[in-house]
Amino acid sequence: MADSRVYTVGKRVVDIAMSVVGISLLSPLLIIVGIAVRLDSPGPALFSHERVGRGGRNFHLLKFRSMAHRSRGSDITVAGDARITRVGRVLRRTKIDELPQLWNVLVGDMSLVGPRPELERYVKMFANDYEEILKVRPGITDLAAIEYRDEERVLAASLDPEEEYRRVVLPAKIALYRRYLQERSFQRDLSLIARTVLTMLR
């Protein structure tokens, strides 16, 4: 129990320190990307979407806007989606659209590493699983984020992306979330951060 408390407190300290450093070092890139998004299509640079966080508390997850402003359609996005803008395609492919979530980490909505935050309707579909998963802060990256980096392409190959996500992809991701909860440690978190950065650089 004491080790668990040390890990939890230490993880939060690392989250705050690394998010502050990340926002500071990446601020020129964040500004450039924000301007690019605004110039590419009408609308704000940032997009917020309600997700379920630790303890079942909803919060607004931040991303750079990668779709046409006020576009409507499925919550499931597939490769080639007509709603995605030119700049948005680059942001989604490189995962740069996720960088504003460093702010979510700083304010305590998220952690650098943890199960990816999900939409409330999917959380309700898998309520028993998420009862355990939502005991920790959701993260920017984790095992599932790395394994399903090309999720949009996987879903695009399906005749029914929504059904594919609900019946195949999300259960597989939930299994990886549970695996992370069983194996989490400082070393594991640092390894996942390193793997994520290397994947982005590739």
Backbone as a chain_set.jsonl record, in Angstrom:
{"seq": "MADSRVYTVGKRVVDIAMSVVGISLLSPLLIIVGIAVRLDSPGPALFSHERVGRGGRNFHLLKFRSMAHRSRGSDITVAGDARITRVGRVLRRTKIDELPQLWNVLVGDMSLVGPRPELERYVKMFANDYEEILKVRPGITDLAAIEYRDEERVLAASLDPEEEYRRVVLPAKIALYRRYLQERSFQRDLSLIARTVLTMLR", "coords": {"N": [[0.831, -1.207, 0.0], [1.916, 1.257, 0.814], [3.933, 1.527, -1.104], [2.34, 1.835, -3.345], [1.144, 4.317, -2.844], [3.391, 5.964, -2.874], [4.155, 5.652, -5.529], [1.891, 6.773, -6.817], [1.903, 9.466, -5.911], [4.473, 10.218, -6.745], [4.194, 9.853, -9.495], [2.375, 11.863, -10.132], [3.877, 14.145, -9.537], [5.898, 13.892, -11.452], [4.307, 14.109, -13.747], [3.432, 16.798, -13.573], [5.89, 18.19, -13.662], [6.979, 17.333, -16.157], [4.99, 18.097, -17.952], [5.006, 20.873, -17.688], [7.633, 21.436, -18.566], [7.408, 20.359, -21.136], [5.367, 21.96, -22.341], [6.652, 24.43, -22.246], [9.039, 24.018, -23.795], [7.936, 23.218, -26.208], [6.4, 25.328, -26.985], [6.934, 27.178, -29.197], [6.394, 25.465, -31.406], [3.723, 24.775, -30.838], [2.469, 27.245, -31.171], [2.968, 27.76, -33.888], [1.63, 25.567, -35.079], [-0.978, 26.112, -34.233], [-1.485, 28.505, -35.625], [-1.28, 27.542, -38.248], [-3.468, 25.799, -38.344], [-5.586, 27.612, -38.115], [-5.225, 29.142, -40.446], [-5.623, 27.261, -42.404], [-8.306, 26.447, -42.385], [-11.55, 27.835, -41.629], [-12.331, 28.686, -38.223], [-11.702, 27.789, -34.722], [-8.387, 27.174, -33.305], [-8.09, 25.19, -31.447], [-9.774, 22.247, -30.245], [-12.252, 20.866, -28.224], [-13.353, 18.008, -26.476], [-15.737, 16.147, -24.722], [-14.813, 13.8, -22.33], [-14.558, 10.824, -20.284], [-13.138, 10.846, -17.127], [-10.902, 10.089, -14.36], [-12.499, 8.361, -11.71], [-14.937, 8.562, -12.908], [-15.538, 11.139, -13.549], [-16.393, 13.664, -15.798], [-14.491, 15.45, -18.253], [-12.994, 18.046, -20.289], [-11.287, 17.177, -23.023], [-8.445, 18.307, -24.73], [-7.494, 19.118, -28.072], [-5.63, 19.902, -31.056], [-7.568, 21.328, -33.572], [-8.634, 19.233, -36.12], [-10.513, 18.799, -37.975], [-13.086, 20.097, -40.193], [-14.619, 23.033, -38.985], [-17.367, 22.724, -36.811], [-18.315, 20.509, -38.107], [-20.352, 17.658, -38.677], [-21.179, 14.277, -37.753], [-20.158, 10.817, -37.429], [-18.749, 9.767, -34.275], [-16.669, 8.117, -34.55], [-13.708, 8.111, -36.276], [-12.315, 7.588, -39.435], [-9.577, 6.678, -41.624], [-9.154, 8.899, -44.329], [-11.49, 10.284, -43.953], [-13.812, 12.682, -44.925], [-14.211, 14.964, -43.471], [-11.849, 15.755, -42.343], [-9.283, 18.165, -42.357], [-6.706, 19.6, -44.553], [-4.324, 20.316, -43.131], [-5.054, 19.016, -40.837], [-4.852, 16.301, -41.529], [-2.095, 15.879, -41.493], [-1.515, 16.495, -38.831], [-2.939, 14.51, -37.446], [-1.735, 12.197, -38.397], [0.86, 12.42, -37.44], [0.374, 12.658, -34.79], [0.544, 15.088, -33.559], [-1.661, 16.576, -33.06], [-2.444, 15.844, -30.547], [-0.918, 17.165, -28.669], [-1.87, 19.482, -27.171], [-2.978, 18.266, -24.963], [-1.153, 18.206, -22.984], [-1.746, 20.297, -21.357], [-4.094, 19.365, -20.156], [-2.88, 17.403, -18.613], [-1.293, 18.937, -16.896], [-3.212, 20.339, -15.359], [-4.404, 18.284, -14.051], [-6.401, 16.629, -15.085], [-5.568, 14.543, -16.647], [-2.928, 12.084, -17.108], [0.512, 11.663, -18.094], [0.951, 9.038, -18.864], [-1.341, 6.446, -19.202], [-4.555, 4.745, -19.345], [-6.275, 5.496, -22.348], [-8.588, 8.231, -22.522], [-12.108, 7.828, -22.79], [-15.212, 8.123, -24.692], [-18.33, 8.842, -23.097], [-20.53, 7.184, -23.748], [-19.386, 4.814, -24.628], [-18.021, 4.038, -22.395], [-20.16, 3.405, -20.729], [-21.123, 1.17, -22.05], [-19.214, -0.712, -21.437], [-19.188, -0.929, -18.653], [-18.438, -2.47, -16.367], [-15.739, -3.099, -16.829], [-14.651, -0.517, -16.972], [-15.045, 0.41, -14.44], [-12.866, -0.405, -12.975], [-10.755, 0.574, -14.577], [-11.103, 3.355, -14.485], [-10.141, 4.092, -12.054], [-7.74, 5.262, -12.131], [-5.972, 8.135, -13.469], [-6.738, 9.036, -16.835], [-4.576, 8.748, -19.739], [-2.144, 10.393, -21.955], [-0.678, 8.685, -23.49], [-0.293, 5.102, -23.842], [-0.166, 1.487, -23.635], [-2.19, 0.677, -25.459], [-2.487, 2.947, -27.079], [-0.103, 2.93, -28.459], [-0.101, 0.384, -29.693], [-2.38, 0.609, -31.279], [-1.856, 2.682, -33.038], [-2.375, 3.133, -35.726], [-5.117, 3.128, -35.854], [-7.218, 4.449, -37.249], [-6.847, 3.675, -39.892], [-7.225, 0.939, -39.669], [-9.946, 0.843, -38.971], [-11.023, 2.006, -41.245], [-10.888, 0.0, -43.075], [-12.989, -1.59, -42.527], [-16.386, -2.618, -43.128], [-18.291, -1.624, -41.478], [-17.383, 0.676, -39.495], [-18.094, 1.662, -36.916], [-19.278, -0.568, -35.659], [-17.101, -2.293, -35.782], [-15.297, -0.97, -34.111], [-16.644, -1.057, -31.662], [-17.041, -3.809, -31.152], [-14.618, -5.105, -31.638], [-12.143, -3.507, -31.657], [-12.237, -1.734, -29.346], [-12.692, -3.598, -27.129], [-10.224, -4.963, -27.314], [-8.452, -2.904, -26.734], [-9.255, -2.309, -24.141], [-8.412, -4.611, -22.831], [-5.657, -4.177, -22.986], [-5.498, -1.872, -21.44], [-6.12, -2.92, -18.933], [-3.959, -4.607, -18.627], [-1.923, -2.721, -18.431], [-2.602, -1.538, -15.97], [-2.01, -3.611, -14.24], [0.733, -3.856, -14.536], [1.923, -1.408, -14.098], [4.438, 0.98, -13.328], [7.167, 3.146, -12.347], [9.303, 2.674, -14.092], [8.009, 1.342, -16.164], [6.266, 3.341, -17.091], [8.093, 5.303, -18.01], [9.285, 3.853, -20.052], [7.115, 3.546, -21.83], [6.638, 6.216, -22.502], [9.029, 6.812, -23.831], [8.867, 4.981, -25.986], [6.639, 6.013, -27.272], [7.514, 8.583, -28.086], [9.579, 7.829, -29.841], [8.09, 6.47, -31.766], [6.552, 8.574, -32.812], [8.585, 10.137, -33.912], [9.478, 8.483, -35.942]], "CA": [[0.0, 0.0, 0.0], [2.811, 2.412, 0.877], [4.571, 1.637, -2.411], [1.33, 2.35, -4.264], [0.999, 5.754, -2.568], [4.621, 6.61, -3.356], [4.062, 5.671, -6.993], [0.848, 7.713, -7.224], [2.384, 10.827, -5.66], [5.61, 10.443, -7.636], [3.685, 9.957, -10.868], [1.775, 13.198, -10.295], [4.991, 15.106, -9.556], [6.524, 13.765, -12.777], [3.35, 14.664, -14.714], [3.47, 18.267, -13.51], [7.196, 18.656, -14.116], [7.175, 17.081, -17.576], [4.035, 18.889, -18.737], [5.516, 22.26, -17.689], [8.787, 21.446, -19.464], [6.934, 20.113, -22.496], [4.676, 23.152, -22.84], [7.659, 25.482, -22.427], [9.923, 23.717, -24.921], [7.173, 23.053, -27.45], [5.552, 26.499, -27.229], [7.026, 27.679, -30.588], [5.672, 24.532, -32.281], [2.299, 24.904, -30.556], [2.004, 28.492, -31.784], [3.003, 27.574, -35.348], [0.545, 24.659, -35.442], [-2.23, 26.833, -34.037], [-1.641, 29.434, -36.757], [-1.519, 26.722, -39.445], [-4.855, 25.312, -38.293], [-6.474, 28.751, -38.393], [-5.078, 29.558, -41.844], [-6.062, 26.191, -43.301], [-9.771, 26.393, -42.462], [-12.189, 28.713, -40.638], [-12.642, 28.083, -36.934], [-10.667, 27.898, -33.685], [-7.233, 26.276, -33.434], [-8.256, 24.074, -30.521], [-11.043, 21.532, -30.214], [-12.396, 20.137, -26.964], [-14.342, 16.936, -26.543], [-15.983, 15.634, -23.379], [-14.424, 12.41, -22.094], [-14.711, 10.394, -18.898], [-11.857, 10.775, -16.45], [-10.788, 9.303, -13.124], [-13.665, 8.398, -10.844], [-16.155, 8.802, -13.687], [-15.774, 12.579, -13.715], [-16.184, 14.118, -17.168], [-13.636, 16.616, -18.454], [-12.86, 18.437, -21.693], [-10.0, 16.821, -23.594], [-8.042, 19.284, -25.736], [-6.714, 18.725, -29.248], [-5.668, 20.833, -32.161], [-8.689, 20.984, -34.463], [-8.173, 18.584, -37.35], [-11.661, 18.669, -38.873], [-13.796, 21.334, -40.508], [-15.324, 23.541, -37.815], [-18.785, 22.401, -36.676], [-18.702, 19.378, -38.958], [-21.124, 16.659, -37.949], [-20.987, 12.92, -38.226], [-19.844, 9.791, -36.433], [-17.632, 9.988, -33.352], [-15.596, 7.259, -35.04], [-13.033, 8.708, -37.425], [-11.534, 6.623, -40.207], [-8.651, 7.277, -42.588], [-9.843, 9.388, -45.513], [-12.726, 10.984, -43.576], [-13.907, 13.948, -45.671], [-14.258, 16.086, -42.53], [-10.488, 16.103, -41.93], [-8.677, 19.214, -43.176], [-5.358, 19.284, -45.07], [-3.404, 20.352, -41.987], [-5.514, 17.99, -39.91], [-4.316, 14.991, -41.914], [-0.711, 15.823, -41.012], [-1.549, 16.489, -37.367], [-3.407, 13.218, -36.963], [-0.759, 11.169, -38.751], [2.039, 12.58, -36.571], [-0.135, 12.745, -33.409], [0.774, 16.43, -33.021], [-2.951, 17.103, -32.599], [-2.632, 15.472, -29.144], [-0.028, 17.922, -27.785], [-2.551, 20.337, -26.184], [-3.343, 17.502, -23.772], [-0.194, 18.517, -21.924], [-2.474, 21.17, -20.428], [-4.936, 18.46, -19.359], [-2.0, 16.756, -17.642], [-0.873, 19.933, -15.917], [-4.306, 20.694, -14.439], [-4.801, 17.105, -13.3], [-7.426, 15.814, -15.736], [-4.937, 13.394, -17.271], [-1.537, 11.789, -16.805], [1.263, 11.406, -19.323], [0.75, 7.628, -19.208], [-2.526, 5.86, -18.6], [-5.563, 4.355, -20.337], [-6.803, 6.638, -23.094], [-9.942, 8.602, -22.103], [-13.117, 7.374, -23.748], [-16.517, 8.765, -24.687], [-19.189, 8.311, -22.043], [-21.411, 6.109, -24.2], [-18.626, 3.568, -24.683], [-17.75, 3.669, -21.001], [-21.368, 2.763, -20.214], [-21.227, -0.151, -22.675], [-18.263, -1.607, -20.769], [-19.175, -0.336, -17.31], [-17.695, -3.299, -15.416], [-14.311, -2.911, -17.101], [-14.236, 0.849, -16.678], [-15.06, 0.634, -12.99], [-11.472, -0.584, -12.564], [-9.89, 1.441, -15.384], [-11.257, 4.759, -14.096], [-9.533, 4.364, -10.753], [-6.524, 6.047, -12.403], [-6.146, 9.185, -14.47], [-6.465, 8.64, -18.218], [-3.274, 9.26, -20.173], [-1.888, 10.767, -23.342], [-0.211, 7.479, -24.168], [-0.279, 3.85, -23.093], [0.036, 0.341, -24.515], [-3.183, 0.675, -26.527], [-2.201, 4.054, -27.995], [1.021, 2.506, -29.297], [-0.521, -0.761, -30.506], [-3.413, 1.035, -32.221], [-1.479, 3.97, -33.606], [-3.027, 3.238, -37.034], [-6.517, 2.728, -35.654], [-8.091, 4.997, -38.279], [-6.703, 2.839, -41.082], [-7.863, -0.34, -39.352], [-11.394, 1.034, -39.036], [-11.393, 2.318, -42.624], [-10.954, -1.256, -43.828], [-14.202, -2.297, -42.119], [-17.638, -2.179, -43.751], [-19.027, -0.895, -40.444], [-16.369, 1.102, -38.526], [-18.666, 1.78, -35.569], [-19.408, -1.921, -35.14], [-15.751, -2.815, -35.621], [-14.708, -0.347, -32.92], [-17.36, -1.494, -30.46], [-16.958, -5.247, -30.924], [-13.267, -5.654, -31.789], [-11.048, -2.618, -31.276], [-12.327, -1.274, -27.956], [-12.38, -4.688, -26.193], [-8.781, -5.23, -27.343], [-7.807, -1.807, -26.024], [-9.571, -2.482, -22.719], [-7.499, -5.647, -22.334], [-4.352, -3.539, -22.826], [-5.615, -0.975, -20.288], [-6.039, -3.757, -17.738], [-2.568, -5.057, -18.536], [-1.132, -1.598, -17.907], [-2.899, -1.375, -14.548], [-1.327, -4.676, -13.508], [2.186, -3.767, -14.69], [2.399, -0.021, -14.025], [5.556, 1.33, -12.451], [7.907, 4.279, -12.912], [10.077, 2.185, -15.224], [7.066, 1.049, -17.251], [5.793, 4.616, -17.627], [9.178, 5.916, -18.779], [9.44, 3.055, -21.26], [6.012, 3.865, -22.738], [6.879, 7.571, -23.016], [10.124, 6.705, -24.809], [8.348, 4.295, -27.174], [5.719, 6.937, -27.945], [8.324, 9.608, -28.758], [10.264, 7.196, -30.975], [7.08, 6.198, -32.788], [6.225, 9.852, -33.437], [9.738, 10.58, -34.723], [9.505, 7.658, -37.147]], "C": [[0.864, 1.254, 0.0], [3.496, 2.632, -0.464], [3.613, 2.222, -3.426], [1.155, 3.855, -4.093], [2.212, 6.517, -3.08], [4.587, 6.734, -4.87], [3.062, 6.723, -7.463], [1.303, 9.163, -7.062], [3.535, 11.159, -6.604], [5.185, 10.623, -9.074], [3.103, 11.34, -11.117], [2.853, 14.276, -10.351], [5.666, 15.097, -10.924], [5.611, 14.358, -13.849], [3.429, 16.189, -14.753], [4.782, 18.789, -14.092], [7.351, 18.502, -15.629], [6.198, 17.859, -18.447], [4.469, 20.351, -18.794], [6.691, 22.386, -18.654], [8.337, 21.285, -20.913], [6.253, 21.321, -23.1], [5.678, 24.267, -23.125], [8.514, 25.238, -23.672], [9.178, 23.671, -26.254], [6.335, 24.279, -27.798], [5.708, 27.088, -28.633], [6.26, 26.792, -31.576], [4.167, 24.662, -32.086], [1.715, 26.15, -31.213], [1.934, 28.344, -33.301], [1.855, 26.68, -35.804], [-0.804, 25.349, -35.304], [-2.514, 27.791, -35.179], [-1.969, 28.66, -38.033], [-2.957, 26.219, -39.498], [-5.824, 26.42, -38.656], [-6.42, 29.182, -39.852], [-5.656, 28.521, -42.809], [-7.574, 26.143, -43.46], [-10.367, 27.288, -41.389], [-12.475, 27.964, -39.341], [-11.491, 28.2, -35.964], [-9.533, 26.905, -33.928], [-7.409, 25.03, -32.585], [-9.673, 23.513, -30.575], [-11.125, 20.804, -28.871], [-13.548, 19.145, -27.074], [-14.503, 16.356, -25.146], [-15.644, 14.155, -23.298], [-14.602, 12.091, -20.615], [-13.339, 10.202, -18.281], [-11.914, 9.944, -15.188], [-12.022, 9.478, -12.252], [-14.969, 8.655, -11.567], [-16.474, 10.262, -13.904], [-15.455, 12.998, -15.145], [-15.271, 15.339, -17.202], [-13.531, 16.894, -19.948], [-11.433, 18.17, -22.167], [-9.672, 17.777, -24.735], [-7.242, 18.648, -26.867], [-6.624, 19.92, -30.188], [-6.798, 20.383, -33.086], [-8.146, 20.413, -35.769], [-9.302, 18.378, -38.354], [-12.269, 20.04, -39.159], [-14.634, 21.744, -39.3], [-16.815, 23.235, -37.903], [-19.234, 21.296, -37.629], [-19.412, 18.336, -38.105], [-20.873, 15.279, -38.541], [-20.65, 11.996, -37.083], [-18.702, 10.229, -35.521], [-16.435, 9.138, -33.746], [-15.006, 7.873, -36.297], [-12.185, 7.659, -38.118], [-10.607, 7.373, -41.159], [-9.431, 7.687, -43.836], [-11.148, 10.103, -45.223], [-12.737, 12.373, -44.217], [-13.925, 15.164, -44.75], [-12.858, 16.58, -42.148], [-9.882, 17.122, -42.894], [-7.29, 18.791, -43.667], [-4.334, 19.269, -43.937], [-3.769, 19.256, -40.99], [-4.982, 16.613, -40.241], [-2.889, 14.817, -41.398], [-0.686, 15.713, -39.492], [-1.96, 15.127, -36.819], [-2.391, 12.118, -37.237], [0.449, 11.211, -37.824], [1.683, 12.615, -35.09], [0.147, 14.106, -32.768], [-0.532, 17.035, -32.522], [-3.197, 16.816, -31.119], [-1.844, 16.363, -28.173], [-0.746, 18.861, -26.801], [-2.981, 19.596, -24.923], [-2.302, 17.62, -22.67], [-0.834, 19.449, -20.895], [-3.408, 20.341, -19.548], [-4.13, 17.75, -18.292], [-1.648, 17.729, -16.526], [-1.97, 20.229, -14.892], [-4.874, 19.476, -13.714], [-5.91, 16.261, -13.898], [-6.843, 14.495, -16.242], [-3.536, 13.186, -16.703], [-0.805, 11.625, -18.128], [1.011, 9.981, -19.8], [-0.465, 7.095, -18.462], [-3.507, 5.468, -19.681], [-6.131, 5.577, -21.043], [-8.237, 6.947, -22.671], [-10.955, 8.293, -23.204], [-14.392, 8.199, -23.643], [-17.436, 8.068, -23.681], [-20.036, 7.139, -22.519], [-20.681, 4.771, -24.3], [-18.262, 3.092, -23.276], [-18.957, 2.936, -20.413], [-21.547, 1.368, -20.8], [-20.359, -1.185, -21.967], [-18.066, -1.155, -19.32], [-18.345, -1.147, -16.317], [-16.186, -3.135, -15.589], [-13.85, -1.531, -16.654], [-14.321, 1.193, -15.202], [-13.639, 0.52, -12.434], [-10.558, 0.411, -13.278], [-9.932, 2.885, -14.889], [-10.812, 5.052, -12.673], [-8.243, 5.173, -10.909], [-6.837, 7.143, -13.417], [-5.925, 8.628, -15.874], [-5.175, 9.294, -18.685], [-3.224, 9.687, -21.628], [-1.456, 9.533, -24.129], [-0.274, 6.275, -23.237], [-0.048, 2.722, -24.095], [-0.916, 0.378, -25.711], [-2.921, 1.778, -27.547], [-1.069, 3.69, -28.943], [0.6, 1.378, -30.237], [-1.518, -0.353, -31.59], [-3.122, 2.43, -32.776], [-2.16, 4.204, -34.955], [-4.492, 2.821, -36.963], [-7.431, 3.224, -36.766], [-8.022, 4.18, -39.564], [-7.361, 1.47, -40.868], [-9.376, -0.221, -39.507], [-11.865, 1.326, -40.458], [-11.557, 1.068, -43.468], [-12.222, -2.05, -43.509], [-15.426, -1.747, -42.841], [-18.475, -1.36, -42.775], [-18.041, -0.487, -39.342], [-16.879, 1.185, -37.096], [-18.763, 0.406, -34.909], [-18.041, -2.547, -34.869], [-15.104, -2.257, -34.362], [-15.335, -0.92, -31.654], [-17.106, -2.967, -30.136], [-15.528, -5.805, -30.931], [-12.198, -4.745, -31.18], [-11.109, -2.225, -29.798], [-12.107, -2.409, -26.947], [-10.885, -5.025, -26.152], [-8.021, -4.145, -26.587], [-8.051, -1.918, -24.515], [-8.673, -3.544, -22.093], [-6.105, -5.08, -22.097], [-4.365, -2.544, -21.665], [-5.459, -1.778, -18.992], [-4.614, -4.272, -17.538], [-1.684, -3.949, -17.975], [-1.353, -1.442, -16.405], [-2.172, -2.416, -13.7], [0.19, -4.48, -13.481], [2.761, -2.381, -14.404], [3.479, 0.169, -12.961], [6.25, 2.53, -13.082], [8.661, 3.843, -14.168], [9.183, 1.92, -16.429], [6.587, 2.332, -17.899], [6.858, 5.281, -18.494], [9.409, 5.172, -20.087], [8.357, 3.391, -22.286], [6.158, 5.267, -23.321], [7.952, 7.541, -24.089], [9.648, 6.059, -26.099], [7.434, 5.211, -27.987], [6.493, 7.993, -28.722], [9.022, 9.016, -29.974], [9.29, 6.905, -32.119], [6.709, 7.46, -33.541], [7.348, 10.311, -34.359], [9.851, 9.777, -36.006], [8.449, 8.102, -38.144]], "O": [[0.581, 2.206, -0.727], [3.632, 3.768, -0.919], [4.016, 3.015, -4.277], [1.031, 4.585, -5.076], [2.073, 7.596, -3.656], [4.94, 7.772, -5.431], [3.342, 7.477, -8.394], [1.114, 9.986, -7.957], [3.575, 12.24, -7.192], [5.747, 11.447, -9.796], [3.307, 11.924, -12.181], [2.746, 15.22, -11.135], [5.968, 16.149, -11.487], [6.086, 15.036, -14.761], [3.485, 16.792, -15.825], [4.788, 19.709, -14.909], [7.801, 19.426, -16.306], [6.541, 18.242, -19.565], [4.321, 21.001, -19.828], [6.748, 23.316, -19.458], [8.82, 21.983, -21.804], [6.525, 21.678, -24.247], [5.563, 24.966, -24.132], [8.692, 26.132, -24.499], [9.724, 24.038, -27.294], [5.629, 24.273, -28.807], [4.701, 27.472, -29.229], [5.57, 27.29, -32.464], [3.413, 24.661, -33.06], [0.607, 26.119, -31.747], [0.955, 28.754, -33.924], [1.183, 26.982, -36.79], [-1.675, 25.192, -36.16], [-3.647, 27.884, -35.651], [-2.833, 29.071, -38.808], [-3.586, 26.213, -40.556], [-6.771, 26.204, -39.413], [-7.442, 29.545, -40.434], [-6.121, 28.865, -43.896], [-8.075, 25.836, -44.542], [-9.753, 27.482, -40.34], [-12.814, 26.781, -39.348], [-10.412, 28.661, -36.335], [-9.693, 25.926, -34.658], [-6.944, 23.949, -32.946], [-10.63, 24.214, -30.904], [-10.148, 20.191, -28.441], [-14.577, 19.424, -27.689], [-13.513, 16.103, -24.46], [-16.126, 13.354, -24.099], [-14.775, 12.992, -19.794], [-12.488, 9.497, -18.823], [-12.86, 9.186, -14.972], [-12.526, 10.587, -12.075], [-15.99, 8.932, -10.938], [-17.555, 10.6, -14.388], [-14.367, 12.717, -15.648], [-15.283, 16.16, -16.285], [-13.933, 16.071, -20.771], [-10.493, 18.853, -21.76], [-10.509, 18.031, -25.601], [-6.422, 17.758, -26.643], [-7.444, 20.837, -30.123], [-6.957, 19.19, -33.346], [-7.312, 21.027, -36.434], [-9.086, 17.852, -39.445], [-12.0, 21.013, -38.455], [-15.279, 20.907, -38.669], [-17.445, 23.457, -38.936], [-20.424, 21.176, -37.918], [-19.088, 18.167, -36.929], [-20.418, 15.141, -39.677], [-20.831, 12.338, -35.914], [-17.805, 10.963, -35.936], [-15.311, 9.409, -33.322], [-15.719, 8.125, -37.269], [-11.431, 6.93, -37.474], [-10.822, 8.548, -41.46], [-10.26, 6.929, -44.339], [-11.851, 10.494, -46.154], [-11.788, 13.143, -44.067], [-13.678, 16.282, -45.203], [-12.708, 17.709, -41.681], [-9.962, 16.953, -44.11], [-6.764, 17.758, -43.252], [-3.566, 18.316, -43.803], [-2.894, 18.645, -40.377], [-4.687, 15.831, -39.337], [-2.519, 13.742, -40.926], [0.078, 14.925, -38.934], [-1.389, 14.651, -35.838], [-2.203, 11.217, -36.42], [0.999, 10.17, -37.464], [2.567, 12.604, -34.233], [0.003, 14.255, -31.554], [-0.517, 17.911, -31.657], [-4.047, 17.452, -30.496], [-2.088, 16.314, -26.968], [-0.265, 19.023, -25.679], [-3.314, 20.226, -23.919], [-2.539, 17.183, -21.544], [-0.506, 19.397, -19.709], [-3.507, 20.578, -18.344], [-4.625, 17.515, -17.189], [-1.702, 17.377, -15.347], [-1.693, 20.355, -13.7], [-5.738, 19.623, -12.85], [-6.327, 15.274, -13.291], [-7.523, 13.469, -16.266], [-3.032, 13.999, -15.928], [-1.438, 11.467, -19.172], [0.874, 9.739, -21.0], [-0.597, 7.272, -17.251], [-3.308, 5.829, -20.842], [-6.434, 6.583, -20.401], [-9.029, 6.024, -22.479], [-10.683, 8.476, -24.39], [-14.627, 8.883, -22.646], [-17.328, 6.863, -23.45], [-20.243, 6.188, -21.765], [-21.279, 3.717, -24.084], [-18.205, 1.892, -23.01], [-18.795, 1.959, -19.682], [-22.064, 0.477, -20.127], [-20.702, -2.365, -21.897], [-16.943, -1.019, -18.835], [-17.622, -0.569, -15.505], [-15.449, -3.043, -14.608], [-12.795, -1.388, -16.036], [-13.724, 2.175, -14.761], [-13.259, 1.264, -11.53], [-9.688, 1.018, -12.654], [-8.906, 3.565, -14.877], [-11.075, 6.132, -12.145], [-7.719, 5.706, -9.931], [-7.838, 7.082, -14.13], [-5.014, 7.826, -16.079], [-4.727, 10.281, -18.1], [-4.12, 9.394, -22.419], [-1.826, 9.363, -25.291], [-0.306, 6.413, -22.014], [0.232, 2.974, -25.267], [-0.5, 0.138, -26.845], [-3.11, 1.572, -28.746], [-1.076, 4.098, -30.104], [0.905, 1.409, -31.429], [-1.503, -0.905, -32.69], [-4.027, 3.245, -32.957], [-2.487, 5.341, -35.295], [-5.03, 2.235, -37.902], [-8.331, 2.499, -37.188], [-9.032, 4.012, -40.247], [-7.977, 0.919, -41.78], [-10.012, -1.088, -40.107], [-12.971, 0.944, -40.839], [-12.282, 1.075, -44.463], [-12.497, -3.066, -44.147], [-15.497, -0.552, -43.131], [-19.267, -0.511, -43.183], [-17.876, -1.215, -38.363], [-16.168, 0.815, -36.162], [-18.382, 0.234, -33.751], [-17.844, -3.236, -33.868], [-14.437, -2.987, -33.627], [-14.634, -1.231, -30.691], [-16.971, -3.328, -28.967], [-15.253, -6.836, -30.318], [-11.445, -5.161, -30.3], [-10.12, -2.375, -29.08], [-11.383, -2.199, -25.974], [-10.343, -5.334, -25.091], [-7.055, -4.436, -25.88], [-7.155, -1.651, -23.714], [-8.226, -3.393, -20.957], [-5.439, -5.449, -21.13], [-3.357, -2.386, -20.977], [-4.753, -1.361, -18.073], [-4.129, -4.359, -16.41], [-0.806, -4.201, -17.15], [-0.4, -1.237, -15.653], [-1.767, -2.132, -12.573], [0.855, -4.884, -12.528], [3.977, -2.202, -14.463], [3.43, -0.398, -11.87], [5.956, 2.891, -14.222], [8.66, 4.546, -15.179], [9.544, 2.228, -17.565], [6.505, 2.413, -19.125], [6.56, 5.766, -19.586], [9.696, 5.789, -21.114], [8.646, 3.509, -23.477], [5.844, 5.492, -24.49], [7.805, 8.169, -25.138], [9.981, 6.527, -27.188], [7.447, 5.192, -29.218], [6.176, 8.274, -29.878], [9.051, 9.643, -31.033], [9.627, 7.073, -33.291], [6.565, 7.437, -34.763], [7.096, 10.814, -35.454], [10.264, 10.303, -37.04], [8.331, 7.515, -39.22]]}, "num_chains": 1, "name": "protein.A"}
